[in-house]
Amino acid sequence: MLNLILLQVAADGAQQGSQWSFWIMMILIFVVFYFFMIRPQTKKQKELQKQREAMKKGDKVVTAGGIYGEIKEVQENAFIITVAKDVTIKVNKESVYADASDASDAEK
């Protein structure tokens, strides 16, 4: 009878320890996800937003669709981009990126 009671107490203690280790592992997994996935992505988004806010008339850009052009006019939520002679398009600011060739020209 005493052995049965001791086994029950030991099993309850093991189950309680198992429960704590589960929560500790879940917290550690969340911390790893935060520092290796969420935080770098938010930093990258903030940097991209600053870059878009700094764009001005005359900057060379690439749209998300792969169209290269030059900013002709800056509006509140969009850019007017000159793609070719007498060809302009209106593009949402969120789908415009700085032209990488423009940055490499500045380095030279």
N, C-alpha and C positions, 0 to 999 in steps of 0.2 A: 504494500500500500504506500509506504514512504517513497519507494522507488518511482511509483507512478506519479506522485505529487512533484518530486524533484524533476522528472522528465517534462512535466507540464510547465513548470516554472522556467526551465531551461529553454523550452521551445518558445515560450512567450518572449523571453529576452532576445533570442535569436531573431524572432520576427520583428521585434521593435528595432533592432540594429539594422536589419535588412531594409526597413522602411526609411530610416535615416539615410542610409547609403544611397537609396533610390533618389531622394530629394537632393542630396549633395551632388550626385551625378547629373541630375537634370539642371541644376544651377550652373555647374561647370560647363555643360554643353551650351547653355544659353550665353555664358560669358565668352566662350570660344567663338560662337557664331557672331556675337556682337563685334568683337575685336578683329575678326578676320573677314567678315562679310558685310555687315551693316554699316559700321563706322567708315571703312574706306569708300563705300558707295556714296554715303552722304557727303563726304569730303569732296569726292569727284563731282557730284551734282552741284555743290556750292561753287566750286571752281569754274565749272561750265557756265553757271548762271552769271558769275562775275565777268567772264569772258564775253558773254552775249551782251551784257549791259555796257561794256566798253566799246562795242563795235560802233563804227561811225561811217559816215558817207565816204566812199572811196575804198573801203576795205574789201579785199577779195575773200569770198566765202564759198562754201559747198553746202548744198541742201542735203537733207536726209535721203532724198531720192537720187543724189549723185550729180546734181546740176551745178556746174561751176558758174560763178558770176561775180559781179561787183555791186556793192550796195549803192543805190542811187538816192534812196530816201529812207529815213528811219521814222517809223510810226510807233504808236503806243504798244501794239501787240504784233506788229508785222514789219517786214522789210520790203521795200520795193527794190528788186534786183535786176540789173541789166545783164542779160544773158548773151546777147549779140547786138549788133547795130540795129537800133529801132525795135528791139525785142525786150520787153520788161515783164517781170512776173511779180506778183505779191505773194510773199511766203510768211507763214507764221514764224515768230522768233524762236519758238521751241524746236523748230526743225532746221536750224541754220548752225553751221559750225565754221570756225575760222579755217581758211584754206592753209593746209600744211605747206604747200609750195611757197606761200607768202611768207611764212615763218623762216623757211630755209633761205629765201632771198634776203631777208633782213640780217641773217647771220653772215652772209658773204659781204 
